[in-house]
């Protein structure tokens, strides 16, 4: 075993003459332990929240979305689009027609987005996980139903149980402005709500209906606003997106999930790294306690240092002893902290004992997800800070070496 490592290990675990040094060393280890555990727990919770949020968004955000570059609608009945829907790799091919409309319920009014979807919209989605009240039903026994966002429900006071009052949807006629009666300039349709979903503000002002209902409301028998495509697992989406872009030309845009929700991904990353940096600063303060601990250890071991130098030990050996001492303190705290953090996360994942404070149907307890890269990141962060702190401490240990030898 390396001489400096051996002596550093003896110093770490041996009883010091000054009891306070043991206490300060223990506090240093505890600080690194708590900081490491907090980092891995926070990163795991953020991973869990990210997974839950993105899975909820994926219910309404397709893997690929085709929209016209100019105008609001286009005709999807072309040979290429028809062939695209029959591709064996496609899990769902949804035609979407959506537009803003005036919604009335009882004596309240609200401007919402009516989104008409074809039958493939329900394929391969866990839509029930987004439902707060009712069910995600768009058609039943030949009747059309609407599923409304939480914002719409809150603004209009919609009661799913009240089957006698439906949603009244008003949309301007395509030839509006020619009638003497303003009400004749609007198309009016009624539909019964079947459920209320809740995800995020960007989606909660939607009213999901069958596309046939929306076509009748908007007087658009053939046009669509977009095509939403989801593919089977294992499909290379980047290659598919590039191939579609090459075929449809510059008249259309093809966006993947990240491009459809740019702000969401940015926000998640910003929050994740902001919390990481804050906890890293806490960890820096904890690890730099090592400097105080090693400074007192140098004072306690003045005789040992003098004896070692008399036996031929140079400054580099003395410096390495206290450098490895600081690294050992950091690594012990880091490893125990990582283990403790992972145990807490496993218990949370299994039992969900830490709740979010509200009995939401979508998310009750804080979710947790592990990434090996997070463990490596925390260990690397601790190592870098420990190297700096231990380097400073080891340099201070030999700064007054000549004075120590003179005194003794």
Number of C-alpha atoms within 10 A of each C-alpha: 6 8 11 19 18 14 17 22 17 12 16 19 9 10 11 14 11 12 9 13 19 19 12 18 22 15 18 24 26 21 25 31 28 20 28 31 25 22 27 28 24 19 22 22 21 22 20 18 18 20 15 17 16 17 15 20 19 16 20 14 20 22 18 24 21 21 20 18 13 11 8 14 18 18 13 16 12 9 8 13 15 12 11 15 18 13 12 10 16 15 17 22 24 23 22 22 27 23 16 15 18 17 23 18 19 12 7 11 16 17 16 20 21 26 22 27 26 17 15 16 22 16 14 13 16 14 18 17 18 21 21 18 19 16 18 24 19 23 14 8 5 6 10 19 23 27 26 29 27 25 21 22 23 13 14 18 13 22 18 18 12 10 10 6 16 20 19 16 22 21 19 19 15 12 9 13 13 9 10 8 9 10 12 14 18 20 17 18 16 19 16 19 29 21 27 26 29 22 19 14 11 11 18 20 23 24 25 24 25 23 24 15 20 22 19 13 24 20 15 14 13 12 17 23 21 24 23 24 22 24 20 13 10 7 12 11 16 10 10 14 17 11 11 18 17 10 9 14 9 12 10 17 17 21 18 17 16 15 13 16 15 10 11 16 15 12 10 16 13 12 12 17 12 12 14 18 13 11 17 20 12 18 23 20 16 21 30 22 19 29 22 15 23 24 16 18 24 21 13 15 14 17 15 11 21 19 14 14 17 11 9 9 13 12 17 12 17 22 22 21 22 32 26 23 27 32 23 19 24 30 18 14 26 26 16 18 25 23 16 19 22 18 14 15 24 15 13 18 18 11 10 16 12 13 13 13 9 9 10 11 13 16 16 15 18 18 23 24 18 18 12 7 9 16 18 12 14 21 18 12 16 23 16 12 20 26 17 17 21 28 20 19 24 26 17 17 26 20 12 10 17 11 11 15 15 8 9 9
